[in-house]
Amino acid sequence: MFFEIVIAVIIGALAYMKWINTYWKRHGVYQLEPDLFFGNIRKTILGKTSLSAGILEHYNEFKAANIKNGGIYHFMNPMYMPIDPGTIKNILLKDFNHFVNRGSFHTKEDLLSMNLFNIEDETWRNLRAKVTPTFTSSKMKLVFETLVDKTKNLEKVFGNYADSAEPCSIKDLLGRFTTDVIASFGFGIECNSLEDSENIFRKVGKKVLEPSLVRYFLMSVVNWKLLGLLNYKRGGIKASNFFIGLIRDAIKQRECHGVYRKDFVQLMLEQKKPGNTNENSKTISEKSNGVPKPAITDDEITAQCCVFFIAGFETSSTVMTFTLLELAQNQDIQIKLREEIEAVLEAHDGKLTYEAVSEMKYLEMIISEALRKYPPVPNLSRICNKRYEVPGTDIVIEKGIRVQIPIFGIQRDPEYYPNPEVFNPENFSEENKAKRPDFTFLPFGDGPRKCIALRFGMLQAKVGVLSLVKNFDFKLNNRTVLPLEVDKTSSIMSLRGDVWMDVKRIS
C-alpha cells in the first residue's frame, strides 16, 4: 500500500509539472519547450552554459521563429520574454504602472535586502524620491576629486608592473581598484585593497557575491516570508553584521563629531536632515519646489550604502576589464583614445576635471560599446502587478507573471548592431545611435526603475580607463588564453580566469 501511494504521488507530481509546462500554450503564446522541473534553465543551473549564453540562445530561438514575444519557464514558473523593442518600451516606460516591481528577494528581517533595487510599490517610490538627489550631475562633480585621487594608486601599481616588465592580471587589480573607490565614496573608509589584497572589505564583498546554487534555489522557489521567519540573510549573517556595523558607526561619527566628507554617506545624511544650513551642507542639500525632502532613516541609509557597494564594485571592474581587453586587441582604437585624452587634457591645461571627462566623446563611445558587448547584468526582470493586454496582440499577461527582458540577446542582435561580435565604438556615434530603435541598449535598464547610480558607474569606468590608457600601452600577454570564457556560475557577466597584460609606460 505504501509503495502504491508513493507511485501515485510521483505520477501526480509529474503530471502536474507537465501541465504547468503548457501554461503558455494554453494561453495561446508561442513557447520554447521546457524540461521537467528546470523549465528552460536546466543548462544554466547545471553549469553547462552561462546565464548570458542561455539568454542569447532563447532570444535567437524566438528570432529564428519570427516571434516578437514568447514564453519560457524558470523552473516551474512561466515567464514572458518580449523580443520587440516597442513591447519592451511599453513594459519599462509607457505602461510602467503594470510592471513596477522587479520581484527581487527582500524581507524586513534582512535589513540589507531592503534597498532601492529590491523593494516594491510605494515603499520604492518614497525611497527613490529620497535617494535620487544623491546621484545628480552636480553631486557627481562633488565626488569627482575622490575618484581621481584613487587613480593615483592604480597608476602606481600598474607603473610597478611596467617597470619590472612583468605581466599583470588586470581582472584582480581592477576589482581591487573599484573596491577602494566605492569603500571611500560609499562609506568614507580608506581600505587600500590595491596594496592589501586580503583587506577585510574586499574579502567580505567577494563573499557576498560568491555564486551559490543553494541561495539561487532558495530565493527562486522558497516563500520569502518563510525565509524571513528563518532569519535568512542573502549575503550571510557575518557579512550582514559587518556592513550594518560599519555604516552605523560612520553615521554616528558624522552626527556626533561633526565629521564631514564628500561621499555617499554624507549625501544621504543631508537628505535625512533637510533644511540644514551649516556651512558644509549648503553645498549639497536640496529642496524640491521649495519644500524640504522627506527625512531618510538610518536603516534606509544602511541598506542603500550596502547595495551601492555590492552592486558597484564587481560590475564596474568587469566593465573596465572588458574594455582594456578589447583595447589590447584593437591597438588602433587604443591609440585613437589616447590621442583624444591628450588633446582634451591639453585644452584644459593638463588638468583632469569633470568637464574634461565630459568632453571625451570617443571614451564614452568605447565604454558604451563595452557595455553593449558585455552587459554586466544580461537580463532585466519585472513582475506584472495587474492584468496587462500586450498592445497589438491577443496576448494577456496575468497578475503575478514574471517578465524577462533579454538585454544580452538584444545587444548582440545584428539587426541593431551589425557584426555584433566585433568591438566597434562607432556603434555609438550620433549617426548610428539615431538609426536604432529606442530600448535596444539597456545595460542600466530604462524607465523609472533604471539604475539610479548609472552616472557614477559610467564616471568611475571612464576615469579608471583614461588614467591607465593615458599613461600605459596595453597588449595581451601570451598567458591569456583566447577565446576567454565567461564564468558559468556568476549571475553577472564576468570572465573565468585571469586576463594577463603586458604594460609599457607611454614615453
N, C-alpha and C positions, 0 to 999 in steps of 0.2 A: 504493500500500500504506500509506504514511504517513497519508494523509487517511482511509483506511478505519479505521485504528487510532484516530485522533483521534475520528472519529464514533462508533466503538464505545464509547470511553471516556466521551464525553459522554452517549450514550444510557444507558450503565450507571450513570453518576452520577445522572442524572435519575430513573432507575428506583429507585435506592437511596433518594434523597430522598423520592420518593413513598411508598415502603414505610415509611420512618421516620415519615412523617406519618400513618400509620394505626395507630401504636402503641396509642393509647387505644381505638380501635375494636376492635382485635384483643384487647384486654383487657376488652372489654365496658363501657367507660366512655364516657359522653357527652362529645364533644369539640367545640370550636369549630374550624371548618375553617381550616387554616393555609395560608400561602403557601409556595412552594418556597424553601428556604434560610432565609428570615427567620422562618418559623413564624407566630406571631400578633403579632409585634412590628415588622412592617415600617413602619407609620406612625410609630412612636416612633423607630426607628432612622433613618429618613429625615427626621426633624424635622417631620413633619406634625402630630403631636399630642404632648402632654406625657406623661411616664410616668404621672402620676396620672390623666389623662383616659383613657389606654389601659386602665389597671386598672379604672376605673369602667365602661368600655364592656364589658369581658369580664364583669365582675360582673353588670351589668344583663342581658346576654345569657343568662347562666345563670339568673338570677331569672325572666326572661320565659319561659324554657323549663321553669320549675318544677323546676329541678335544684339539689339541695343541694350537690353536689360534682362537679367535672368536670375535663377535661383540656385543656391548652393546650400550645403549643410555643414555646420560647425558642431561636431559630434552629432547629437540628435536634434539640434536647434536649426530650424530653417533660417537662412539669411538671404536677403535681397542684394544683388550686385548690379548696380547701374553702370553701364558702359558709355552711354551717351552723355557728352558734356552738358547738354541742355538739361537733362534729368538731374545730373549732379548739381548743377547750379540751382535748380528748384529746391532740392533737398537741403543744401547747405545755406542757401540765402533766401530765395523768394518765398518758399514755404517752410522756413526755419521753425515756425511755431509747431509744426508737426514732428520735428526732429531735434528737439532742444538738447537732449542728453546723449552722452557717449555710452552709457551703460558700463562704466568702469567701476571696479571694486572700490567701495568705501563704506566704512562703518564708524559710528561715533566712538566706538571702543578703540579704534585705531586712528589716533589723532592725525598722524601724518598722511593718512589717506583722504582726509577731509580738505583737500586742496582744490584749487580752481579747475584743474584738469578733470577731476573725478566727480565733484559734487553736481547737484542737479536742480532744475527748476528755479524757484525764487531764491533759494539759497545761493545758487550760482550767480543769478542776476545781481543780487545785492553785493556779493563779494567782488564780482568783476567791476562794479562801479567804484569800489574802494581801491582796487589794485591797479586799474587802468592808468591812472595818472603817474604811476611809478615808471612806466616804460615809454613816455613821450620822448620826442626828439630832444627837447630841452633837458630832460633828465639824463639822456644818454651823453649829452655834452658834459654834464657834471661829473660823470664817472669815467670819462674818456682818459683822463690823466692816470687813473688807477690801472686801466687796461694797458696803456702804453708803458707804464712803469714795469709791468710784469713781463713785457717782451725783452727787457734788458737781460734777465736771467736766461730766457730762451736763446737769445743771441749768443750769450756767453757759453752755454752748454754746446750749441752747435759749432761755435768757434773752436772749442776744445777738440771736437772731432775733426774739424778741418785741419787744425794744426798738427794733429797726430797722424793724419791720413788714414785713420781707422774708420771703417763703415759704421753707420749708426742705425738703430732700429727706430724709425720715426713714429711708429704707432704708439709705443710706450711713452716716448718723450712728449709727444703732443697731448697724450692723455694726462700726463703729469702737469703740463703747462695749463691746460684748461681747469684742472683741479685747483691749481694755485690761483687762477683768475677768479673762479667762482667762490672759492673759500674767502678770498679777500673782499670781492664785491658783495657776495651774498651774506657773509657772516662777520666781516671785519676781522678775519683771522689770517695771519701770515703763516701758512703751513710749509711753504718751500719744499714741496714734494719733488721739484726738479732736481734738487740736490739730495733729497732723502726719499728714496723710492718706497721705503717702509713706513712713511708717515701715516699716522692713525687715520687721518682724514681720508686719504686715498684708499686705504685698506677697507674702511667701512663702506665707502662709496662703491667700490668694486664688489663687495659682498652683497650689497643690496641689489645690484644689477646682475648678479650671478644667475645664469639660466637655471631654472628648476621646473622639471616636468610636474612634480607634485604641486607646486604653487600654481602653475598654469591650470592644472586639472581642478584644484580646489576653487579657484576664482571663476572658472568656466562652468562648473557643474553644481557645486555645493551652494546651498542657500546662504546669502551673505549675513542674514540675521543670525543664523546658527553659528557662523564663523565669529561674529561679534560676541555672542554669548560664550564662546570658547576662548575669547581673548586672543584671537588670531591676529598677528601683525604681519602685513605683507612683506616688510623688509626684515622681519625678525625682531624679537624683543630687545636684544642688545643694541642693534642699530637704531631702533626707535628711541630708546632711552638716551643714547649718545646724542642724537640730533636735538631732541627735546631739551636736554640739559644744556647743551651748547647755546641754543638760541635764547633760552630763558635767561641764561647768565649774561648774554650780550645785551638783552633788553634791560635787565636790572642795572648793568653797568652804565648804560646810556642815561637811564632815567634817574638813577640815584647819584651819579657822579658827574653828570653833565658832559659825558664824553660825546664828541661829535666826529663822524666820518662821512665821507661822500660814498655811501654804499647802500645796498638794498634794504638792510635793516633800518637805517636812518630814514630812507624814503618812506618805508612802511610806517615807522613811528610818527612821521609827520601827518600821515592820514589818520592815525589814532587820536591826535590832538589837533583838530582843525582850528585855525584862528590863532595858533601860537605865534607870537610876534618877537621871539628872541632873535638876535642878530643873525644867527646861522640859519634858522628855519625860514627866514624871509626869502631866502634864495630858492627854496624848493616847495614850500607849502602852496596849495592852490585852493581856489573856490570855484564852484560851478554856478554861473549866473548870480554871483554874489552870495550864494548860500553855502555855508561850510559843509563839506562832505561828511557822511556819517562816520562815526568812530569805528575803528577796526580793533578787534580783541587780540590779546596776546596769543591765544590759541590759533587764531586765523593767521597771524604773522608767522607763527612757528610752522604751520603746515605749508605756507607759501614759500618760506625760505628753504624748507626741505625739498619740495618738489622742484624748485628752481635749481638746486644743486644736482639732484639726481637726474633730472631731465636734461640739464645743460652740459655737464662736463663730458659725458660719453658721446652725445650726439655732435657736439661742436668739434671734439677731437677727431671723430670719424670723418666729418666733412673736410677738415684740414688734411687728414691723412690721404683721402681720395684725391684731393686737389693736388697735393705735392706728387702723388703717384702719377697723375696724368701729366703734370708739368715736366716730370723727369723723363717721360716717354715722348713728349712733344716739345722738343727744345725750341722750336720756332715760337710756340705760344709763350714759353717761359721767357724768352728773350724780349718778345714784344711787351709782355707785362712789366719786365724790369725797366724797359725804356719809358713806359708810361709813368711808373713810380718815380723815376729820376726826374722826368720832365715836370710832373706836378709838384714835387718837393722843391725843385729849383724855383718854381713860380711862387712858392711860399717861403722863400729864404732858407730852405733846408729844414724847415720845422714840420714835424708831423702833427697836424692839427685835425680836429673833427671835420673841418671844412675841406681840408686837403684830401682826406679819405673819401669824402662825398664826391669829389671831382674825378676820382679814379674809376671811370666807367668800364674800362676793359677788365679791371679787377672784379667789379660786380658781375660782369658777364661770365667770368671764369668761375666764381663761387656759385652763381646760379646754375651753370652747366654741371658743376659737380653735384649740386642738389638735384638736378634733373636726372642725371645718370645714376646717382647713388643716393636716393632719398633715405635719410636715417630711419624714418618711420614709413614702411612700404604700403600702409593702408590706413584709412580712416574708418571709424565706427560710429554709428548713430543708432538710437533706438526710436522707433515710431511710437509717439505718445498719444496719438489719436488717429483713427481710421483715415487713410490717405488714398485718394484716387490719382494714379500717375497720369499726368496730362498727356493727351494724345494716344492713350492706350486704354484697354479694358482691365488693366492690372490694378488690383486693390492691395495695399499694404495694410495689414491689420495692426491694431494696437499691440505693442509688445514685440513685434518682429524687428530683428536687428538688420541694419543696412551696412554693408561693407563697401567702401569706395576704394577701388584698386589703384592707388597712386602709382605704384611701380609699373603696372600694366599701361596706364595712360601715358606715363612719361617715357616709356620705351616703345611707343606706338609710331611706326613710320609714317602714318597718316598725318601726324602732328610734328614729328621730328625726323626728317629724312636721315637714313643711316643711323639709327638710334644707338648703335653700339659704338659709334665713333664719338670721341670727345671733341665737341665743336662749340666754342664760346659764341660763335656767330649766330647760334640758335637764339641768342638773347640780344641781338641787335634790335633797334627800334623797328626796323623794317620787317624783320622776321617775326617779332612778337605780334605785330599788327595783323599778320596773316593767320595766326592761330585763333581758334575759338577760345572764349573765356573758360576757365576751370579745367585747363589742360596742364597746369603747372601748380602743384599742390603740396610742396614739401612742408609748408607750415599750416596746411588746411586752408579754409576760407570761410567767409561768413562770420557771424557773431562769435563763433567758438574757435576761430583761428588762433594760432599760438600767440599769446599776448606778449611773449618775450622775443618775438622774431627780430625786432630791431637790434636787441642786444646780441642775439645769436649771429646775425649777419655781421655786426660790427666786430665781434670777437674773432670770427673767422677771417675777416678782411685784414684786421690789424696783425694777427698772427702770421698769415701768409705773406703779406707785404714786407713785414720786418725780416723774414727769412729770405725771400727772393731778392730783396734789395741788397743783402749782404753776402749771399751764398749762391753758388751754382749747384744744382741737384741733378745727379744721374743715378740710375738704378745700379746697385751692386749685384754681382753675379750670385750672391747668396739669396737674392729674391727669386723665387721660383714662379715663373709665369706659365699658364694663367693663374692668378691668385684666386683662392676660394673664399666664398662668403661663409661666415660662421653659421652652420645649420641649426645651432642651438639657441641663437640670440634672437630676441624679439625686435631688435633694431638691426639695420643693415651695417654690419661691421665685418672686417676681414678676419679670416682664420690664419693665425700665424703672424710672422713679422714681415715688415716691409723694410728692406735694407737699402740704404742710400750711401753713395759717395758724395761727400760735401767738400766744396772748394770755395775759399774766400774770393769775393769779387775784388779784383785789384783796382 
